[in-house]
Amino acid sequence: MRVSFDVPDYTADTVAMGTLRLLEAVRETGANCRLYQASSSEMFGSSPPPQNEDTLFRPRSPCLRQGVCPQLCQNYRDAYGLFICCGILFNHESPRRGIPFVTRKITRAAARILHGLDKKLFWATWTRDATGDLPATTSRRCG
């Protein structure tokens, strides 16, 4: 995601250190809980599809969640016996996602057209990254 490249130190602190802080809090308090850590399929980066749990991680984003967090969870699971599950999310679009995500771009443009605020839907080519972000450098009119 673009913000990972714009503010990599914030992203690393929030994601990787946030996960570590949560793991440490559970370990130190002895809380009887179960944790789920969600990662993005971005963790595979340049590894060719199809991918699964055995595919090498080759992340290409500063968002450290992809490589660091699953390893942290594995280490805490092994070292402290914590109940931690990790998931790899391949398609995690949602109405709550921001405008940079492709489905939100399309639905927002459709609503603006419906309300007379725009006449056309503009987007980039369908060459996109794994988050659904479309490059802003080449665009065309649709409609």
C-alpha positions, 0 to 999 in steps of 0.5 A: 500500500502506498502509505507504507512507502510514504511513511515507512518508519511509522508503518514499521513501528505501528505494524511490527512493533505493535505486534511485538508489544501485544505479544509481550503484553500477553506473555507478561500478564499471563492472559488466557487468550487466543490471538489471530495475526492477519497478514496480507498475501503481499508477504509473498511479493515476487514469489510466483503463484500459486502460493501457499503456506510453504511459499517463500516470503519475498515482500516488496513493501516496507509494511513489515507485517508481511515478513516480521509478524508471522515470524514473531508469532511463530517465535512466541508460540514456540518459546512461550506456548501461546495460542497464536494463529496466523492468517494470510489474506488474499482478498481483503477488500471491504466497504471500510477500506480507503479510497485508494483501493480499487473497489472503493474507487469504483463504488465512490465514482458510481455514487458520484455519477448517480448524484450528478457530481461526475459524468465519467468514471476515470481509472488507471489501466488494470495493471495493479498491485496485490492490494488492488491499487491502480497506478495513477500515471496512466488513466482512461475514461470509462463510460 
